[in-house]
Amino acid sequence: MPRFAANLTMLFQEHDFLDRFGEAAQAGFRGVEFLFPYAFRTEAIAERLVRHGLSLVLHNLPAGDWEAGERGIAVLPERGAEFRDGVARAIDYAGALGCDQVNCLAGIAPPGAERARLHATFRENLAFAATELAKAGIRLLIEPVNTRDIPGFFLTNTAQALALIEEVNSENLFLQYDAYHMQVMEGDLARTIAANLARIAHIQLADNPGRHEPGTGEINYPFLFGHLDAIGYGGWIGCEYRPASATRDDLSWFAPYRA
């Protein structure tokens, strides 16, 4: 049966961040994920995880100035030192919180930038991060993102991500497959996941259009969950969607899978 992790950046926004851990546990989730932990002390997050019997299954590397619209810095040549510092910070947090995988957001390509240079920077940064994270026993993931929600995002489809993984040639670099983003960009979800299962370390979900909970759009999630079981996917599924109303009011899709 699939294992679902509540994305606490997106879900339970009716509550303060640290209170969302308890809400997730009460709703039946046994795992959580979120974009970034860095605004909070590790002790505060760790206490909530232990109190509510939750596993932290994913967070992102530092991704630049999020409030200013940055969505990652890994492709930006002039931000190399900041990226490396962010890797060290992510290792500290992930280690303290028992999180064994982190995601690297590529970032938005600057207008007029030479794409080959951005690609080379991304490759070099991933090679560095994969090596450093491996020393700490933490997997590195990369995630293609749709360009409708984030125009100009550098990494946009499965084939591009897999080619980059092959180019970096690290045993510690994996694909984070977001079904919502990939439904927008390419579709063919079930076949793509099955064909690339060995490189997929984490899956995320939301329905399309709207990025709301499963059952509100065109993706047949009951079929997809059964398919994941059938092909032997053993990782977590992160629920990174925008609830159409209060989170607790829109969890009927989750009832068959509740812990």
URTA-V709618 format. One record per backbone hydrogen bond with DSSP energy under -1.0 kcal/mol. CO is the residue of the C=O (numbers start at 1). NH is the residue of the N-H. Records with the same first field share a line. If there is no record, write none. Layout:
# URTA-V709618
CO=NH + NH
This chain:
# URTA-V709618
3=237
5=239
6=33
7=11
12=15
17=20
19=23
20=24
21=25
22=26
23=27
24=29
25=28
28=259
30=55
31=6
32=57
33=8
35=60
37=40
41=45
42=46
43=47
44=48
45=49
46=50
47=51
48=52
49=54
55=32
58=34
59=103
63=72
64=66
65=70
66=69
73=76
76=79
79=83
80=84
81=85
82=86
83=87
84=88
85=89
86=90
87=91
88=92
89=93
90=94
91=95
92=96
93=97
94=99
100=139
102=141
103=61
106=75
107=154
110=113
114=118
115=119
116=120
117=121
118=122
119=123
120=124
121=125
122=126
123=127
124=128
125=129
126=130
127=131
128=132
129=133
130=134
131=135
133=138
134=137
139=102
140=174
141=104
142=176
146=150
150=153
152=109
155=145
157=161
158=162
159=163
160=164
161=165
162=166
163=167
164=168
165=169
170=173
172=140
174=142
175=201 + 202
177=204
178=182
179=183
180=184
181=185
182=186 + 187
188=192
189=193
190=194
191=195
192=196
196=199
199=175
202=177
203=238
204=179
207=211
208=218
211=242
212=207
213=216
219=221
220=224
221=225
222=226
223=227
224=228
225=229
226=230
227=231
228=233
236=203
237=5
238=205 + 240
239=7
246=249
247=250
251=254
254=257
